[in-house]
Amino acid sequence: MKAVVQKWGNSLGLRIPSIWAKENEVKNGNKVELVVEKGRIIILPHKKSLDDMLEKITPENMHSEIKTGPVVGNEEW
């Protein structure tokens, strides 16, 4: 996979191919992690933390309790 380096203000910018962005769920404005190893730059998609995921729960998208059947042991509910 190839990418193009272009001038972006006083810095250089790297265009990320759309296929990689789609496969890794990277969208405009998302953060990525850059790792430098032996003269190489490795781009890693930002991993969502539990807090990031919990932040997206709303009363509208929260599901109700799921019934799993009757008690079969000595469980106390």
Wavefront OBJ file of the C-alpha trace (Angstrom):
o trace
v 0.000 0.000 0.000
v 1.389 3.390 -0.937
v 0.589 6.850 0.387
v 1.488 10.410 -0.630
v 3.387 12.852 1.593
v 2.304 16.474 1.064
v 3.051 19.855 2.602
v 0.523 20.786 5.281
v 1.249 24.232 6.736
v 4.860 24.123 7.973
v 4.721 20.336 8.348
v 4.328 17.325 6.123
v 1.124 15.318 6.035
v 0.512 11.735 5.054
v -2.656 10.694 3.249
v -4.016 7.459 4.626
v -5.545 5.236 1.942
v -9.330 4.991 2.322
v -9.337 1.182 2.281
v -7.076 1.102 5.382
v -9.201 3.769 7.065
v -12.409 1.796 6.426
v -10.908 -1.516 7.578
v -9.668 0.108 10.805
v -12.699 2.342 11.383
v -10.586 5.509 11.204
v -12.574 8.627 10.302
v -11.788 12.291 9.870
v -10.740 13.744 13.231
v -9.954 10.374 14.867
v -6.718 9.999 16.793
v -4.132 7.398 15.809
v -0.970 6.299 17.564
v 2.363 6.668 15.782
v 5.102 4.253 16.819
v 8.654 4.770 15.575
v 10.716 1.573 15.349
v 14.048 1.194 13.571
v 13.428 4.148 11.269
v 9.857 3.117 10.469
v 6.604 4.795 11.409
v 3.816 2.423 12.382
v 0.279 3.827 12.414
v -2.075 2.165 14.892
v -5.779 2.946 15.153
v -6.741 4.456 18.500
v -8.139 1.743 20.757
v -11.395 2.718 22.397
v -11.331 2.621 26.166
v -14.212 1.369 28.282
v -14.988 4.993 29.167
v -15.142 5.897 25.444
v -17.627 3.082 24.825
v -19.739 3.769 27.940
v -19.978 7.421 26.910
v -21.990 6.348 23.857
v -24.727 4.589 25.857
v -27.984 6.525 25.918
v -31.486 5.646 27.134
v -32.475 5.284 23.456
v -29.854 2.631 22.594
v -29.796 0.701 25.909
v -31.471 -2.712 25.700
v -33.547 -4.300 28.399
v -32.714 -7.346 30.503
v -32.268 -10.593 28.556
v -34.100 -13.667 29.860
v -31.899 -16.762 29.900
v -34.364 -19.280 31.320
v -35.109 -20.620 34.785
v -32.560 -21.041 37.560
v -30.803 -24.431 37.327
v -28.560 -24.519 40.362
v -28.272 -22.864 43.738
v -28.016 -19.356 42.285
v -29.553 -16.560 44.283
v -31.047 -13.732 42.285
l 1 2 3 4 5 6 7 8 9 10 11 12 13 14 15 16 17 18 19 20 21 22 23 24 25 26 27 28 29 30 31 32 33 34 35 36 37 38 39 40 41 42 43 44 45 46 47 48 49 50 51 52 53 54 55 56 57 58 59 60 61 62 63 64 65 66 67 68 69 70 71 72 73 74 75 76 77
